[in-house]
Amino acid sequence: MAELSANQLAELAVESGALADGSGIVEIMGNLKTVEDLAKFLGKLNTIAAMELQSSSYAGSILSIAFQRIAINFPKFKASDFAYWFQVIFQNVLHEFNETLVADIPLKISCDSYQKILKGFNNVFANILPGKALSVFGFSKAFLTTKIKSGIACGRPTQSVQEWLEINLGNFSRYAQYQDLLSWNLHFDGMAVLQSLSPLQLASLTLKSDAINEEEKMCQILARLQNKPLGEIYQYLDQFNTDAHKNPHCLYAFYC
């Protein structure tokens, strides 16, 4: 096995059933001598066994082993390096990302590098379990909080709110509190991205803006809730009541 190339090791992993054998995949990956070999190995698996890799019970182990090998290089990575690993090489195992691996990604990286990482996670969002998605959002929250400059974290004043939200949070924006969004972007306007807001965020928007006093805006917010599952409507109402009682003057003035 020690004489096999990275591509041959990937073929062996598939043919031997190692993707369904924890000890087998660990042994095979132990023969990858360099980071370049690791990339070739995972790249080959992506090509010949994408579905098997994605559904493997050991996808998390594969990701952890790979992270241990490359994390030492993260401080030296360029944005293109992060794009290569998170958007290409890890595409079929990234859904197994967890809070343990979060600690391996440094916060002292550029906004461009962060956005390349976030895009990788966003590409596989549908396959990430809610608990693991929260770990990704935890990383985003910690990073964006350190990057606020002139009222905006990783953005510019001329940028649309929709573009800013998509490149910095993507689908993970649903886990943010509305106040987080306001903190990270001084120019954030929830009315401009209603389709991207969760029921909880819509409730906070209703109170933190003057929407409740403006019929057109209120109709737009309620239209966003139309045809939503009953559970999401209850989420909106519960959050509305919670926020209103935290700010008693809202109950009388109807806005915060």
Buried (B, 14 or more C-beta within 10 A) or exposed (E): EEEBEBBBBBBBBBEBEBBEBBEBBBBBBEBBEEBEBBBBBBBBBBEBBEEBBBEBEBBBBBBBBBBEBBBEEBEEBEBEBBBBBBBBBBBBBBBBBBEEBEEEBEEEBBBBBBBBBBBBBBBBBEBBEEEBBBBBBBBBBEBBEEBBEEEBBBBEEEBEBEEBBBBBBBBBBBBBBBEBBBBBBEBBBBBEBBEBBBBBBBBBBBBBBBBBEEEEBBEEBBEBBEEEEEEBBEBBEEBBEEBBEEEEEBEEEBBB
